[in-house]
Amino acid sequence: MTPKQLEIMRHTLGIGRGQPGWRNHFVTGPGSDDYDDCEALVELGLMRRRSGGPLSGGDPIYSVTDAGQDVLVGRKVSAA
């Protein structure tokens, strides 16, 4: 996992932006800077992808899996 992918997972969970775990979603789509990283995290089983809808502009919605949260805990990722 790259530092950027780690930051995407932190952002997805809201770590460092309030109470950890206060959210679990990240919206990005083809052509964006984060899309390939999110797809790689899905392949690793650390994130899951859902189809998007009107609120996401049709872009996929990603969330961190339990395995992804375990990786973050194992890395001792803090809320700071």
URCOR-V447895 format. One record per residue. N is the residue number from 1. SS is DSSP state (H for helix, E for strand, L for the rest). D_LAST is the distance of its C-alpha to the last C-alpha in Angstrom with 1 decimal. Layout:
N_SS_D_LAST ; N_SS_D_LAST
This chain:
1_L_20.5 ; 2_L_19.6 ; 3_H_16.3 ; 4_H_17.1 ; 5_H_17.7 ; 6_H_14.5 ; 7_H_12.7 ; 8_H_15.3 ; 9_H_14.6 ; 10_H_10.8 ; 11_H_12.2 ; 12_H_15.0 ; 13_H_13.0 ; 14_L_10.9 ; 15_L_7.5 ; 16_L_5.1 ; 17_L_8.3 ; 18_L_9.0 ; 19_L_9.9 ; 20_L_9.5 ; 21_L_13.0 ; 22_L_14.3 ; 23_L_16.1 ; 24_L_17.5 ; 25_L_19.5 ; 26_E_19.8 ; 27_E_23.0 ; 28_L_24.6 ; 29_L_28.2 ; 30_L_30.6 ; 31_L_30.6 ; 32_L_26.9 ; 33_L_24.6 ; 34_L_22.5 ; 35_H_25.5 ; 36_H_26.5 ; 37_H_23.1 ; 38_H_22.9 ; 39_H_26.4 ; 40_H_25.7 ; 41_H_22.9 ; 42_H_25.6 ; 43_H_28.1 ; 44_L_25.8 ; 45_L_25.4 ; 46_L_21.6 ; 47_E_22.1 ; 48_E_25.1 ; 49_E_26.9 ; 50_E_28.8 ; 51_L_31.4 ; 52_L_30.4 ; 53_L_32.3 ; 54_H_33.0 ; 55_H_29.5 ; 56_H_28.0 ; 57_L_31.0 ; 58_L_32.3 ; 59_L_29.4 ; 60_L_28.1 ; 61_E_25.1 ; 62_E_22.8 ; 63_E_20.7 ; 64_E_18.9 ; 65_L_21.4 ; 66_H_21.0 ; 67_H_21.5 ; 68_H_18.7 ; 69_H_16.3 ; 70_H_17.9 ; 71_H_17.1 ; 72_H_13.4 ; 73_H_13.6 ; 74_H_15.9 ; 75_L_13.6 ; 76_L_11.1 ; 77_L_8.5 ; 78_L_5.4 ; 79_L_3.8 ; 80_L_0.0
